[in-house]
Amino acid sequence: MTMLITNDDGLVADGIEALTHALSGLGPVVVVAPWQERSGASHALTMHEAIRIRKMGQDRYAVEGTPVDCVYVGVHEILDDRPSMVVSGINRGANLGDDVYYSGTVGAAREGALMGIPSLAVSLHLDGTRGPGSPNFQTACHFAQRAVEVLASGSVPPDTFLNLNVPDRPLDMVEGLKVCPLGRRHYTPLIDARRDPRGRKYYWVGGEPVEDEMAEGSDGWWIAQGWATLTPITLDVTAHDALQQLEDVQ
């Protein structure tokens, strides 16, 4: 069982180091990760610039591109054989609710699923209440191993991948694992306008998450109660309930 491991925090991030070490006990792993951090890259695929690959060691590659690029070139160029699984993470920060639309970590797992490869995204919830030893990547590794076993069992339906979020706490302080739906994770709108030394405006975009608005029973709600969350995400994004309502448009 060869696993392709990637992330959006970059090849030298602590999270991918911990994940690689933890999963190497389950079988061969090949790491293909961005040369530098590409958080928020979503499902971007580089098509109008050259992609360069650097071999950084045994079964370890840096890609000058996005997380999706890493999966794409990893499967089609770097690996001799198709991987049995794609695991993306461990992201330094949660990917809950609406985050899955922006996250490069989740985008990489989605790309694996689009290729028909069982795939998993793993994130550590640093935004919440932190426990001793933060960041607790080993806790995330424990639950990642469980999720990998679920994928390997073949119990996940086709065209579906898994999104795992883990509280930043020692393992004995986590309540357990909940399989649950995505919530809606809103952020306080923020556009911070500044000026450079030449007087030209530039902007920083992004606010803090409004955690208390996550619906009861959703991934964000459960993680706030101290549980790790596992959400199956489908590739079919058609609003099937709306098809019949829109028939008159034809």
BELGIJO-V392318 format. One record per backbone hydrogen bond with DSSP energy under -0.5 kcal/mol. CO is the residue of the C=O (numbers start at 1). NH is the residue of the N-H. Records with the same first field share a line. If there is no record, write none. Layout:
# BELGIJO-V392318
CO: NH, NH
This chain:
# BELGIJO-V392318
2: 84, 85
3: 5, 30
4: 87
5: 32
6: 89
8: 38
10: 13
13: 17
14: 18
15: 19
16: 20
17: 21
18: 22
19: 23
20: 24
22: 25
23: 26, 27
24: 27
28: 3
30: 5, 32
31: 61
33: 63
34: 11
38: 41
41: 44
50: 52
52: 64
54: 56, 62
57: 60
59: 31
60: 56, 57
61: 33
62: 54
63: 35, 65
66: 70
67: 71
68: 72
69: 73
70: 74
71: 75
72: 76
73: 77, 78
74: 79
85: 4
86: 120
87: 6
88: 122
91: 93, 124
96: 99
97: 100
98: 101
99: 102, 103
102: 42
103: 107
104: 108
105: 109
106: 110
107: 111
108: 112
109: 113
110: 114
111: 115
112: 117
113: 116
118: 86
119: 162
120: 88
121: 164
122: 91
123: 125, 166
124: 93, 126
125: 128, 168
131: 134
135: 137
136: 139, 140
137: 141
138: 142
139: 143
140: 144
141: 145
142: 146
143: 147
144: 148
145: 149
146: 150
147: 151
148: 152
149: 153
150: 155
151: 154
157: 160
159: 235
161: 233
162: 121, 164
163: 231
164: 123
165: 229
166: 125
167: 169
168: 131
170: 173
171: 174
176: 228
178: 180, 230
181: 219
183: 185
184: 186
186: 210
190: 206
191: 193
192: 204
194: 202
196: 199
200: 196
202: 194
204: 192
208: 188
209: 211
210: 213
211: 214
215: 218
217: 181
218: 222
219: 223
220: 224
221: 225
222: 225, 227
223: 226
226: 175
228: 178
229: 165
230: 180
231: 163
233: 161
235: 237
238: 240
239: 242, 243
240: 243, 244
241: 245
242: 246
244: 247
246: 249
247: 250
